[in-house]
Amino acid sequence: MLIIKIVPGENIERALKRYRNKVRNTQQLKRIRDNQEFTKKSMEKRESMKKAIHRKEYLRMNEV
């Protein structure tokens, strides 16, 4: 659970912005989505390999 302390007199919009940033930085939403369904280790490895290949190709294209 994320806790955001609100300073007296602070705008609620600012507190919401800090909350959203904290959620994004802790990757809480990503963990929740990952836990919705089970993925085998081999599928996780396959996905990470695909991402690495894509990243490598992208960097190579921008290098030229």
PDB file of N, H, CA, C and O in Angstrom:
ATOM      1  N   MET A   1       0.835  -1.173   0.000  1.00  0.00           N
ATOM      2  CA  MET A   1       0.000   0.000   0.000  1.00  0.00           C
ATOM      3  C   MET A   1       0.884   1.241   0.000  1.00  0.00           C
ATOM      4  O   MET A   1       1.831   1.358   0.778  1.00  0.00           O
ATOM      5  N   LEU A   2       0.552   2.147  -0.880  1.00  0.00           N
ATOM      6  H   LEU A   2      -0.217   2.053  -1.513  1.00  0.00           H
ATOM      7  CA  LEU A   2       1.317   3.379  -0.985  1.00  0.00           C
ATOM      8  C   LEU A   2       0.706   4.440  -0.086  1.00  0.00           C
ATOM      9  O   LEU A   2      -0.513   4.602  -0.029  1.00  0.00           O
ATOM     10  N   ILE A   3       1.557   5.149   0.604  1.00  0.00           N
ATOM     11  H   ILE A   3       2.547   5.018   0.558  1.00  0.00           H
ATOM     12  CA  ILE A   3       1.092   6.188   1.523  1.00  0.00           C
ATOM     13  C   ILE A   3       1.637   7.529   1.036  1.00  0.00           C
ATOM     14  O   ILE A   3       2.835   7.694   0.810  1.00  0.00           O
ATOM     15  N   ILE A   4       0.727   8.466   0.885  1.00  0.00           N
ATOM     16  H   ILE A   4      -0.247   8.332   1.068  1.00  0.00           H
ATOM     17  CA  ILE A   4       1.085   9.822   0.490  1.00  0.00           C
ATOM     18  C   ILE A   4       0.656  10.754   1.609  1.00  0.00           C
ATOM     19  O   ILE A   4      -0.531  10.841   1.923  1.00  0.00           O
ATOM     20  N   LYS A   5       1.603  11.446   2.210  1.00  0.00           N
ATOM     21  H   LYS A   5       2.567  11.375   1.955  1.00  0.00           H
ATOM     22  CA  LYS A   5       1.269  12.381   3.274  1.00  0.00           C
ATOM     23  C   LYS A   5       0.905  13.723   2.661  1.00  0.00           C
ATOM     24  O   LYS A   5       1.655  14.287   1.865  1.00  0.00           O
ATOM     25  N   ILE A   6      -0.260  14.218   3.046  1.00  0.00           N
ATOM     26  H   ILE A   6      -0.870  13.759   3.692  1.00  0.00           H
ATOM     27  CA  ILE A   6      -0.740  15.487   2.526  1.00  0.00           C
ATOM     28  C   ILE A   6      -0.434  16.577   3.546  1.00  0.00           C
ATOM     29  O   ILE A   6      -0.818  16.492   4.712  1.00  0.00           O
ATOM     30  N   VAL A   7       0.254  17.584   3.081  1.00  0.00           N
ATOM     31  H   VAL A   7       0.565  17.653   2.133  1.00  0.00           H
ATOM     32  CA  VAL A   7       0.607  18.721   3.924  1.00  0.00           C
ATOM     33  C   VAL A   7      -0.634  19.611   4.045  1.00  0.00           C
ATOM     34  O   VAL A   7      -1.319  19.833   3.046  1.00  0.00           O
ATOM     35  N   PRO A   8      -0.938  20.121   5.226  1.00  0.00           N
ATOM     36  CA  PRO A   8      -2.093  21.023   5.351  1.00  0.00           C
ATOM     37  C   PRO A   8      -1.967  22.214   4.411  1.00  0.00           C
ATOM     38  O   PRO A   8      -0.930  22.875   4.352  1.00  0.00           O
ATOM     39  N   GLY A   9      -3.040  22.470   3.683  1.00  0.00           N
ATOM     40  H   GLY A   9      -3.882  21.934   3.731  1.00  0.00           H
ATOM     41  CA  GLY A   9      -3.046  23.564   2.728  1.00  0.00           C
ATOM     42  C   GLY A   9      -2.537  23.174   1.350  1.00  0.00           C
ATOM     43  O   GLY A   9      -2.492  24.009   0.446  1.00  0.00           O
ATOM     44  N   GLU A  10      -2.148  21.899   1.179  1.00  0.00           N
ATOM     45  H   GLU A  10      -2.184  21.221   1.913  1.00  0.00           H
ATOM     46  CA  GLU A  10      -1.641  21.447  -0.116  1.00  0.00           C
ATOM     47  C   GLU A  10      -2.810  21.178  -1.061  1.00  0.00           C
ATOM     48  O   GLU A  10      -3.857  20.683  -0.644  1.00  0.00           O
ATOM     49  N   ASN A  11      -2.625  21.498  -2.294  1.00  0.00           N
ATOM     50  H   ASN A  11      -1.775  21.900  -2.632  1.00  0.00           H
ATOM     51  CA  ASN A  11      -3.641  21.262  -3.309  1.00  0.00           C
ATOM     52  C   ASN A  11      -3.799  19.763  -3.537  1.00  0.00           C
ATOM     53  O   ASN A  11      -2.809  19.035  -3.599  1.00  0.00           O
ATOM     54  N   ILE A  12      -5.053  19.298  -3.663  1.00  0.00           N
ATOM     55  H   ILE A  12      -5.858  19.890  -3.613  1.00  0.00           H
ATOM     56  CA  ILE A  12      -5.313  17.870  -3.855  1.00  0.00           C
ATOM     57  C   ILE A  12      -4.764  17.398  -5.202  1.00  0.00           C
ATOM     58  O   ILE A  12      -4.369  16.240  -5.336  1.00  0.00           O
ATOM     59  N   GLU A  13      -4.736  18.274  -6.189  1.00  0.00           N
ATOM     60  H   GLU A  13      -5.057  19.215  -6.080  1.00  0.00           H
ATOM     61  CA  GLU A  13      -4.197  17.922  -7.503  1.00  0.00           C
ATOM     62  C   GLU A  13      -2.712  17.559  -7.392  1.00  0.00           C
ATOM     63  O   GLU A  13      -2.239  16.626  -8.040  1.00  0.00           O
ATOM     64  N   ARG A  14      -2.003  18.299  -6.576  1.00  0.00           N
ATOM     65  H   ARG A  14      -2.387  19.058  -6.050  1.00  0.00           H
ATOM     66  CA  ARG A  14      -0.566  18.043  -6.382  1.00  0.00           C
ATOM     67  C   ARG A  14      -0.349  16.698  -5.683  1.00  0.00           C
ATOM     68  O   ARG A  14       0.564  15.949  -6.029  1.00  0.00           O
ATOM     69  N   ALA A  15      -1.198  16.404  -4.699  1.00  0.00           N
ATOM     70  H   ALA A  15      -1.940  17.012  -4.418  1.00  0.00           H
ATOM     71  CA  ALA A  15      -1.086  15.127  -3.989  1.00  0.00           C
ATOM     72  C   ALA A  15      -1.385  13.964  -4.929  1.00  0.00           C
ATOM     73  O   ALA A  15      -0.711  12.935  -4.864  1.00  0.00           O
ATOM     74  N   LEU A  16      -2.377  14.106  -5.795  1.00  0.00           N
ATOM     75  H   LEU A  16      -2.924  14.942  -5.848  1.00  0.00           H
ATOM     76  CA  LEU A  16      -2.688  13.055  -6.767  1.00  0.00           C
ATOM     77  C   LEU A  16      -1.534  12.844  -7.745  1.00  0.00           C
ATOM     78  O   LEU A  16      -1.236  11.717  -8.140  1.00  0.00           O
ATOM     79  N   LYS A  17      -0.899  13.936  -8.124  1.00  0.00           N
ATOM     80  H   LYS A  17      -1.142  14.852  -7.804  1.00  0.00           H
ATOM     81  CA  LYS A  17       0.244  13.838  -9.029  1.00  0.00           C
ATOM     82  C   LYS A  17       1.387  13.077  -8.372  1.00  0.00           C
ATOM     83  O   LYS A  17       2.034  12.250  -9.015  1.00  0.00           O
ATOM     84  N   ARG A  18       1.641  13.350  -7.092  1.00  0.00           N
ATOM     85  H   ARG A  18       1.116  14.022  -6.570  1.00  0.00           H
ATOM     86  CA  ARG A  18       2.688  12.621  -6.372  1.00  0.00           C
ATOM     87  C   ARG A  18       2.334  11.146  -6.246  1.00  0.00           C
ATOM     88  O   ARG A  18       3.208  10.284  -6.332  1.00  0.00           O
ATOM     89  N   TYR A  19       1.038  10.852  -6.040  1.00  0.00           N
ATOM     90  H   TYR A  19       0.327  11.552  -5.970  1.00  0.00           H
ATOM     91  CA  TYR A  19       0.586   9.459  -5.942  1.00  0.00           C
ATOM     92  C   TYR A  19       0.811   8.726  -7.263  1.00  0.00           C
ATOM     93  O   TYR A  19       1.328   7.609  -7.278  1.00  0.00           O
ATOM     94  N   ARG A  20       0.422   9.356  -8.368  1.00  0.00           N
ATOM     95  H   ARG A  20       0.002  10.263  -8.355  1.00  0.00           H
ATOM     96  CA  ARG A  20       0.605   8.727  -9.679  1.00  0.00           C
ATOM     97  C   ARG A  20       2.083   8.463  -9.964  1.00  0.00           C
ATOM     98  O   ARG A  20       2.436   7.411 -10.496  1.00  0.00           O
ATOM     99  N   ASN A  21       2.938   9.412  -9.614  1.00  0.00           N
ATOM    100  H   ASN A  21       2.651  10.267  -9.182  1.00  0.00           H
ATOM    101  CA  ASN A  21       4.380   9.221  -9.822  1.00  0.00           C
ATOM    102  C   ASN A  21       4.914   8.075  -8.973  1.00  0.00           C
ATOM    103  O   ASN A  21       5.762   7.306  -9.425  1.00  0.00           O
ATOM    104  N   LYS A  22       4.424   7.961  -7.754  1.00  0.00           N
ATOM    105  H   LYS A  22       3.735   8.586  -7.386  1.00  0.00           H
ATOM    106  CA  LYS A  22       4.872   6.895  -6.875  1.00  0.00           C
ATOM    107  C   LYS A  22       4.436   5.533  -7.408  1.00  0.00           C
ATOM    108  O   LYS A  22       5.204   4.572  -7.359  1.00  0.00           O
ATOM    109  N   VAL A  23       3.207   5.447  -7.916  1.00  0.00           N
ATOM    110  H   VAL A  23       2.583   6.227  -7.956  1.00  0.00           H
ATOM    111  CA  VAL A  23       2.709   4.198  -8.506  1.00  0.00           C
ATOM    112  C   VAL A  23       3.570   3.824  -9.702  1.00  0.00           C
ATOM    113  O   VAL A  23       3.950   2.663  -9.860  1.00  0.00           O
ATOM    114  N   ARG A  24       3.878   4.804 -10.544  1.00  0.00           N
ATOM    115  H   ARG A  24       3.570   5.747 -10.416  1.00  0.00           H
ATOM    116  CA  ARG A  24       4.686   4.546 -11.742  1.00  0.00           C
ATOM    117  C   ARG A  24       6.093   4.101 -11.362  1.00  0.00           C
ATOM    118  O   ARG A  24       6.632   3.175 -11.968  1.00  0.00           O
ATOM    119  N   ASN A  25       6.692   4.746 -10.369  1.00  0.00           N
ATOM    120  H   ASN A  25       6.254   5.498  -9.877  1.00  0.00           H
ATOM    121  CA  ASN A  25       8.072   4.428  -9.990  1.00  0.00           C
ATOM    122  C   ASN A  25       8.198   3.074  -9.310  1.00  0.00           C
ATOM    123  O   ASN A  25       9.217   2.401  -9.467  1.00  0.00           O
ATOM    124  N   THR A  26       7.197   2.667  -8.567  1.00  0.00           N
ATOM    125  H   THR A  26       6.369   3.213  -8.439  1.00  0.00           H
ATOM    126  CA  THR A  26       7.272   1.374  -7.883  1.00  0.00           C
ATOM    127  C   THR A  26       6.825   0.221  -8.757  1.00  0.00           C
ATOM    128  O   THR A  26       6.923  -0.938  -8.355  1.00  0.00           O
ATOM    129  N   GLN A  27       6.330   0.528  -9.959  1.00  0.00           N
ATOM    130  H   GLN A  27       6.250   1.470 -10.285  1.00  0.00           H
ATOM    131  CA  GLN A  27       5.848  -0.475 -10.914  1.00  0.00           C
ATOM    132  C   GLN A  27       4.771  -1.366 -10.309  1.00  0.00           C
ATOM    133  O   GLN A  27       4.709  -2.560 -10.602  1.00  0.00           O
ATOM    134  N   GLN A  28       3.934  -0.791  -9.474  1.00  0.00           N
ATOM    135  H   GLN A  28       3.985   0.179  -9.235  1.00  0.00           H
ATOM    136  CA  GLN A  28       2.877  -1.528  -8.806  1.00  0.00           C
ATOM    137  C   GLN A  28       1.855  -2.048  -9.815  1.00  0.00           C
ATOM    138  O   GLN A  28       1.412  -3.191  -9.707  1.00  0.00           O
ATOM    139  N   LEU A  29       1.480  -1.236 -10.781  1.00  0.00           N
ATOM    140  H   LEU A  29       1.840  -0.307 -10.868  1.00  0.00           H
ATOM    141  CA  LEU A  29       0.488  -1.627 -11.774  1.00  0.00           C
ATOM    142  C   LEU A  29       0.998  -2.784 -12.627  1.00  0.00           C
ATOM    143  O   LEU A  29       0.231  -3.676 -12.990  1.00  0.00           O
ATOM    144  N   LYS A  30       2.290  -2.772 -12.948  1.00  0.00           N
ATOM    145  H   LYS A  30       2.914  -2.047 -12.654  1.00  0.00           H
ATOM    146  CA  LYS A  30       2.886  -3.849 -13.753  1.00  0.00           C
ATOM    147  C   LYS A  30       2.812  -5.182 -13.007  1.00  0.00           C
ATOM    148  O   LYS A  30       2.487  -6.212 -13.597  1.00  0.00           O
ATOM    149  N   ARG A  31       3.118  -5.154 -11.702  1.00  0.00           N
ATOM    150  H   ARG A  31       3.382  -4.317 -11.223  1.00  0.00           H
ATOM    151  CA  ARG A  31       3.053  -6.381 -10.913  1.00  0.00           C
ATOM    152  C   ARG A  31       1.630  -6.921 -10.826  1.00  0.00           C
ATOM    153  O   ARG A  31       1.422  -8.133 -10.877  1.00  0.00           O
ATOM    154  N   ILE A  32       0.659  -6.040 -10.698  1.00  0.00           N
ATOM    155  H   ILE A  32       0.828  -5.055 -10.657  1.00  0.00           H
ATOM    156  CA  ILE A  32      -0.740  -6.468 -10.628  1.00  0.00           C
ATOM    157  C   ILE A  32      -1.154  -7.136 -11.930  1.00  0.00           C
ATOM    158  O   ILE A  32      -1.804  -8.181 -11.924  1.00  0.00           O
ATOM    159  N   ARG A  33      -0.770  -6.521 -13.051  1.00  0.00           N
ATOM    160  H   ARG A  33      -0.242  -5.672 -13.056  1.00  0.00           H
ATOM    161  CA  ARG A  33      -1.125  -7.099 -14.353  1.00  0.00           C
ATOM    162  C   ARG A  33      -0.415  -8.431 -14.590  1.00  0.00           C
ATOM    163  O   ARG A  33      -0.990  -9.345 -15.179  1.00  0.00           O
ATOM    164  N   ASP A  34       0.838  -8.542 -14.132  1.00  0.00           N
ATOM    165  H   ASP A  34       1.305  -7.798 -13.653  1.00  0.00           H
ATOM    166  CA  ASP A  34       1.574  -9.792 -14.300  1.00  0.00           C
ATOM    167  C   ASP A  34       0.958 -10.923 -13.484  1.00  0.00           C
ATOM    168  O   ASP A  34       1.017 -12.082 -13.893  1.00  0.00           O
ATOM    169  N   ASN A  35       0.372 -10.602 -12.342  1.00  0.00           N
ATOM    170  H   ASN A  35       0.324  -9.660 -12.009  1.00  0.00           H
ATOM    171  CA  ASN A  35      -0.201 -11.630 -11.489  1.00  0.00           C
ATOM    172  C   ASN A  35      -1.593 -12.059 -11.912  1.00  0.00           C
ATOM    173  O   ASN A  35      -2.149 -12.977 -11.310  1.00  0.00           O
ATOM    174  N   GLN A  36      -2.182 -11.429 -12.928  1.00  0.00           N
ATOM    175  H   GLN A  36      -1.731 -10.682 -13.417  1.00  0.00           H
ATOM    176  CA  GLN A  36      -3.524 -11.792 -13.352  1.00  0.00           C
ATOM    177  C   GLN A  36      -3.558 -13.170 -13.998  1.00  0.00           C
ATOM    178  O   GLN A  36      -4.556 -13.883 -13.884  1.00  0.00           O
ATOM    179  N   GLU A  37      -2.494 -13.548 -14.667  1.00  0.00           N
ATOM    180  H   GLU A  37      -1.684 -12.969 -14.760  1.00  0.00           H
ATOM    181  CA  GLU A  37      -2.455 -14.865 -15.293  1.00  0.00           C
ATOM    182  C   GLU A  37      -1.053 -15.448 -15.163  1.00  0.00           C
ATOM    183  O   GLU A  37      -0.065 -14.716 -15.105  1.00  0.00           O
ATOM    184  N   PHE A  38      -0.984 -16.749 -15.118  1.00  0.00           N
ATOM    185  H   PHE A  38      -1.787 -17.344 -15.165  1.00  0.00           H
ATOM    186  CA  PHE A  38       0.289 -17.440 -14.966  1.00  0.00           C
ATOM    187  C   PHE A  38       0.984 -17.539 -16.313  1.00  0.00           C
ATOM    188  O   PHE A  38       0.357 -17.873 -17.318  1.00  0.00           O
ATOM    189  N   THR A  39       2.276 -17.248 -16.335  1.00  0.00           N
ATOM    190  H   THR A  39       2.785 -16.976 -15.519  1.00  0.00           H
ATOM    191  CA  THR A  39       3.079 -17.450 -17.542  1.00  0.00           C
ATOM    192  C   THR A  39       4.248 -18.360 -17.188  1.00  0.00           C
ATOM    193  O   THR A  39       4.908 -18.198 -16.161  1.00  0.00           O
ATOM    194  N   LYS A  40       4.476 -19.312 -18.068  1.00  0.00           N
ATOM    195  H   LYS A  40       3.940 -19.443 -18.902  1.00  0.00           H
ATOM    196  CA  LYS A  40       5.563 -20.255 -17.837  1.00  0.00           C
ATOM    197  C   LYS A  40       6.902 -19.548 -17.946  1.00  0.00           C
ATOM    198  O   LYS A  40       7.024 -18.515 -18.604  1.00  0.00           O
ATOM    199  N   LYS A  41       7.902 -20.119 -17.293  1.00  0.00           N
ATOM    200  H   LYS A  41       7.803 -20.958 -16.758  1.00  0.00           H
ATOM    201  CA  LYS A  41       9.250 -19.545 -17.316  1.00  0.00           C
ATOM    202  C   LYS A  41       9.788 -19.487 -18.740  1.00  0.00           C
ATOM    203  O   LYS A  41      10.469 -18.533 -19.117  1.00  0.00           O
ATOM    204  N   SER A  42       9.478 -20.513 -19.527  1.00  0.00           N
ATOM    205  H   SER A  42       8.924 -21.288 -19.220  1.00  0.00           H
ATOM    206  CA  SER A  42       9.974 -20.534 -20.899  1.00  0.00           C
ATOM    207  C   SER A  42       9.362 -19.396 -21.719  1.00  0.00           C
ATOM    208  O   SER A  42      10.031 -18.825 -22.580  1.00  0.00           O
ATOM    209  N   MET A  43       8.105 -19.065 -21.459  1.00  0.00           N
ATOM    210  H   MET A  43       7.561 -19.528 -20.759  1.00  0.00           H
ATOM    211  CA  MET A  43       7.457 -17.963 -22.174  1.00  0.00           C
ATOM    212  C   MET A  43       8.053 -16.628 -21.744  1.00  0.00           C
ATOM    213  O   MET A  43       8.239 -15.738 -22.574  1.00  0.00           O
ATOM    214  N   GLU A  44       8.356 -16.477 -20.449  1.00  0.00           N
ATOM    215  H   GLU A  44       8.205 -17.200 -19.774  1.00  0.00           H
ATOM    216  CA  GLU A  44       8.981 -15.251 -19.970  1.00  0.00           C
ATOM    217  C   GLU A  44      10.352 -15.069 -20.625  1.00  0.00           C
ATOM    218  O   GLU A  44      10.715 -13.967 -21.036  1.00  0.00           O
ATOM    219  N   LYS A  45      11.104 -16.165 -20.714  1.00  0.00           N
ATOM    220  H   LYS A  45      10.809 -17.061 -20.380  1.00  0.00           H
ATOM    221  CA  LYS A  45      12.427 -16.112 -21.321  1.00  0.00           C
ATOM    222  C   LYS A  45      12.324 -15.769 -22.804  1.00  0.00           C
ATOM    223  O   LYS A  45      13.116 -14.981 -23.320  1.00  0.00           O
ATOM    224  N   ARG A  46      11.348 -16.362 -23.484  1.00  0.00           N
ATOM    225  H   ARG A  46      10.705 -17.003 -23.064  1.00  0.00           H
ATOM    226  CA  ARG A  46      11.142 -16.100 -24.901  1.00  0.00           C
ATOM    227  C   ARG A  46      10.791 -14.623 -25.140  1.00  0.00           C
ATOM    228  O   ARG A  46      11.301 -13.996 -26.068  1.00  0.00           O
ATOM    229  N   GLU A  47       9.922 -14.088 -24.298  1.00  0.00           N
ATOM    230  H   GLU A  47       9.507 -14.598 -23.544  1.00  0.00           H
ATOM    231  CA  GLU A  47       9.544 -12.677 -24.424  1.00  0.00           C
ATOM    232  C   GLU A  47      10.740 -11.754 -24.185  1.00  0.00           C
ATOM    233  O   GLU A  47      10.930 -10.774 -24.906  1.00  0.00           O
ATOM    234  N   SER A  48      11.543 -12.074 -23.168  1.00  0.00           N
ATOM    235  H   SER A  48      11.389 -12.870 -22.582  1.00  0.00           H
ATOM    236  CA  SER A  48      12.706 -11.232 -22.887  1.00  0.00           C
ATOM    237  C   SER A  48      13.714 -11.290 -24.037  1.00  0.00           C
ATOM    238  O   SER A  48      14.357 -10.287 -24.347  1.00  0.00           O
ATOM    239  N   MET A  49      13.852 -12.444 -24.662  1.00  0.00           N
ATOM    240  H   MET A  49      13.330 -13.258 -24.410  1.00  0.00           H
ATOM    241  CA  MET A  49      14.756 -12.571 -25.809  1.00  0.00           C
ATOM    242  C   MET A  49      14.249 -11.742 -26.984  1.00  0.00           C
ATOM    243  O   MET A  49      15.030 -11.089 -27.677  1.00  0.00           O
ATOM    244  N   LYS A  50      12.929 -11.773 -27.204  1.00  0.00           N
ATOM    245  H   LYS A  50      12.295 -12.303 -26.641  1.00  0.00           H
ATOM    246  CA  LYS A  50      12.351 -10.982 -28.289  1.00  0.00           C
ATOM    247  C   LYS A  50      12.576  -9.491 -28.051  1.00  0.00           C
ATOM    248  O   LYS A  50      12.898  -8.748 -28.978  1.00  0.00           O
ATOM    249  N   LYS A  51      12.406  -9.063 -26.805  1.00  0.00           N
ATOM    250  H   LYS A  51      12.145  -9.666 -26.052  1.00  0.00           H
ATOM    251  CA  LYS A  51      12.612  -7.662 -26.476  1.00  0.00           C
ATOM    252  C   LYS A  51      14.064  -7.264 -26.686  1.00  0.00           C
ATOM    253  O   LYS A  51      14.349  -6.183 -27.201  1.00  0.00           O
ATOM    254  N   ALA A  52      14.990  -8.145 -26.285  1.00  0.00           N
ATOM    255  H   ALA A  52      14.759  -9.023 -25.867  1.00  0.00           H
ATOM    256  CA  ALA A  52      16.414  -7.849 -26.427  1.00  0.00           C
ATOM    257  C   ALA A  52      16.793  -7.740 -27.899  1.00  0.00           C
ATOM    258  O   ALA A  52      17.559  -6.854 -28.279  1.00  0.00           O
ATOM    259  N   ILE A  53      16.264  -8.632 -28.727  1.00  0.00           N
ATOM    260  H   ILE A  53      15.642  -9.352 -28.419  1.00  0.00           H
ATOM    261  CA  ILE A  53      16.563  -8.602 -30.166  1.00  0.00           C
ATOM    262  C   ILE A  53      16.001  -7.327 -30.778  1.00  0.00           C
ATOM    263  O   ILE A  53      16.666  -6.669 -31.579  1.00  0.00           O
ATOM    264  N   HIS A  54      14.779  -6.983 -30.399  1.00  0.00           N
ATOM    265  H   HIS A  54      14.239  -7.517 -29.749  1.00  0.00           H
ATOM    266  CA  HIS A  54      14.159  -5.764 -30.928  1.00  0.00           C
ATOM    267  C   HIS A  54      14.959  -4.524 -30.516  1.00  0.00           C
ATOM    268  O   HIS A  54      15.187  -3.627 -31.328  1.00  0.00           O
ATOM    269  N   ARG A  55      15.378  -4.482 -29.257  1.00  0.00           N
ATOM    270  H   ARG A  55      15.192  -5.210 -28.597  1.00  0.00           H
ATOM    271  CA  ARG A  55      16.159  -3.354 -28.753  1.00  0.00           C
ATOM    272  C   ARG A  55      17.487  -3.239 -29.506  1.00  0.00           C
ATOM    273  O   ARG A  55      17.913  -2.142 -29.866  1.00  0.00           O
ATOM    274  N   LYS A  56      18.133  -4.383 -29.739  1.00  0.00           N
ATOM    275  H   LYS A  56      17.787  -5.275 -29.447  1.00  0.00           H
ATOM    276  CA  LYS A  56      19.412  -4.392 -30.444  1.00  0.00           C
ATOM    277  C   LYS A  56      19.245  -3.895 -31.876  1.00  0.00           C
ATOM    278  O   LYS A  56      20.050  -3.099 -32.359  1.00  0.00           O
ATOM    279  N   GLU A  57      18.199  -4.364 -32.552  1.00  0.00           N
ATOM    280  H   GLU A  57      17.545  -5.010 -32.160  1.00  0.00           H
ATOM    281  CA  GLU A  57      17.943  -3.929 -33.933  1.00  0.00           C
ATOM    282  C   GLU A  57      17.634  -2.435 -33.975  1.00  0.00           C
ATOM    283  O   GLU A  57      18.110  -1.728 -34.863  1.00  0.00           O
ATOM    284  N   TYR A  58      16.846  -1.956 -33.029  1.00  0.00           N
ATOM    285  H   TYR A  58      16.458  -2.531 -32.308  1.00  0.00           H
ATOM    286  CA  TYR A  58      16.474  -0.544 -32.979  1.00  0.00           C
ATOM    287  C   TYR A  58      17.709   0.343 -32.782  1.00  0.00           C
ATOM    288  O   TYR A  58      17.867   1.364 -33.452  1.00  0.00           O
ATOM    289  N   LEU A  59      18.573  -0.060 -31.859  1.00  0.00           N
ATOM    290  H   LEU A  59      18.445  -0.889 -31.315  1.00  0.00           H
ATOM    291  CA  LEU A  59      19.782   0.721 -31.620  1.00  0.00           C
ATOM    292  C   LEU A  59      20.720   0.688 -32.845  1.00  0.00           C
ATOM    293  O   LEU A  59      21.366   1.685 -33.165  1.00  0.00           O
ATOM    294  N   ARG A  60      20.781  -0.456 -33.513  1.00  0.00           N
ATOM    295  H   ARG A  60      20.255  -1.266 -33.253  1.00  0.00           H
ATOM    296  CA  ARG A  60      21.629  -0.561 -34.680  1.00  0.00           C
ATOM    297  C   ARG A  60      21.108   0.319 -35.822  1.00  0.00           C
ATOM    298  O   ARG A  60      21.897   0.911 -36.559  1.00  0.00           O
ATOM    299  N   MET A  61      19.784   0.405 -35.968  1.00  0.00           N
ATOM    300  H   MET A  61      19.143  -0.076 -35.370  1.00  0.00           H
ATOM    301  CA  MET A  61      19.189   1.234 -37.033  1.00  0.00           C
ATOM    302  C   MET A  61      19.463   2.717 -36.767  1.00  0.00           C
ATOM    303  O   MET A  61      19.731   3.477 -37.697  1.00  0.00           O
ATOM    304  N   ASN A  62      19.395   3.125 -35.497  1.00  0.00           N
ATOM    305  H   ASN A  62      19.177   2.507 -34.741  1.00  0.00           H
ATOM    306  CA  ASN A  62      19.610   4.528 -35.159  1.00  0.00           C
ATOM    307  C   ASN A  62      21.072   4.915 -35.165  1.00  0.00           C
ATOM    308  O   ASN A  62      21.399   6.099 -35.232  1.00  0.00           O
ATOM    309  N   GLU A  63      21.951   3.939 -35.096  1.00  0.00           N
ATOM    310  H   GLU A  63      21.685   2.976 -35.042  1.00  0.00           H
ATOM    311  CA  GLU A  63      23.383   4.180 -35.065  1.00  0.00           C
ATOM    312  C   GLU A  63      23.890   4.678 -36.416  1.00  0.00           C
ATOM    313  O   GLU A  63      24.788   5.517 -36.479  1.00  0.00           O
ATOM    314  N   VAL A  64      23.320   4.165 -37.476  1.00  0.00           N
ATOM    315  H   VAL A  64      22.590   3.483 -37.425  1.00  0.00           H
ATOM    316  CA  VAL A  64      23.783   4.481 -38.828  1.00  0.00           C
ATOM    317  C   VAL A  64      23.424   5.866 -39.254  1.00  0.00           C
ATOM    318  O   VAL A  64      23.749   6.273 -40.370  1.00  0.00           O
TER     319      VAL A  64
END
